[in-house]
Amino acid sequence: MEKTNVVNAVGKGEETYLTTCQNKQELEKWLAEHKDEIIIDELKVIDKVRNPLLKIFSRNK
């Protein structure tokens, strides 16, 4: 099954960040790039596991 990390963060200027990362390395890279812009206490990372059958139906055309 494919694992996806959903990142929900609040910025220091009241911005809202919502993004997805496919693996831990991509997540760490995103956090390193945005560490000065986000409030770490407001950071939420949700691990999602995606069913392979759903991947077939959600392909971009």
C-alpha positions as semicolon CSV with decimal commas, in nm:
position;residue;x (nm);y (nm);z (nm)
1;M;0,000;0,000;0,000
2;E;0,117;0,350;-0,080
3;K;0,192;0,573;0,217
4;T;0,132;0,946;0,204
5;N;0,200;1,209;0,470
6;V;-0,045;1,500;0,486
7;V;0,105;1,817;0,635
8;N;-0,116;2,086;0,786
9;A;0,068;2,386;0,931
10;V;-0,003;2,744;1,037
11;G;0,241;3,015;0,932
12;K;0,369;3,302;1,141
13;G;0,168;3,547;0,930
14;E;-0,157;3,347;0,978
15;E;-0,101;3,154;0,651
16;T;-0,228;2,798;0,624
17;Y;-0,010;2,534;0,462
18;L;-0,158;2,207;0,336
19;T;0,060;1,970;0,136
20;T;0,129;1,601;0,083
21;C;0,462;1,421;0,088
22;Q;0,517;1,073;-0,052
23;N;0,795;0,963;0,185
24;K;0,988;1,062;0,495
25;Q;1,273;1,225;0,300
26;E;1,031;1,450;0,110
27;L;0,860;1,542;0,438
28;E;1,191;1,632;0,603
29;K;1,291;1,840;0,299
30;W;0,961;2,034;0,308
31;L;0,997;2,099;0,682
32;A;1,357;2,219;0,639
33;E;1,253;2,460;0,361
34;H;0,963;2,606;0,562
35;K;1,096;2,593;0,921
36;D;1,131;2,974;0,942
37;E;0,779;3,034;0,806
38;I;0,570;2,796;1,019
39;I;0,477;2,767;1,386
40;I;0,611;2,428;1,495
41;D;0,354;2,396;1,777
42;E;0,072;2,419;1,518
43;L;0,222;2,154;1,287
44;K;0,017;1,840;1,220
45;V;0,143;1,548;1,013
46;I;-0,102;1,270;0,934
47;D;0,014;0,934;0,795
48;K;-0,227;0,803;0,536
49;V;-0,212;0,461;0,374
50;R;-0,373;0,450;0,034
51;N;-0,531;0,134;-0,099
52;P;-0,373;0,026;-0,431
53;L;-0,718;-0,023;-0,586
54;L;-0,803;0,343;-0,523
55;K;-0,488;0,441;-0,711
56;I;-0,635;0,292;-1,029
57;F;-0,950;0,505;-1,004
58;S;-0,774;0,831;-0,914
59;R;-0,534;0,853;-1,209
60;N;-0,506;1,192;-1,378
61;K;-0,628;1,190;-1,736
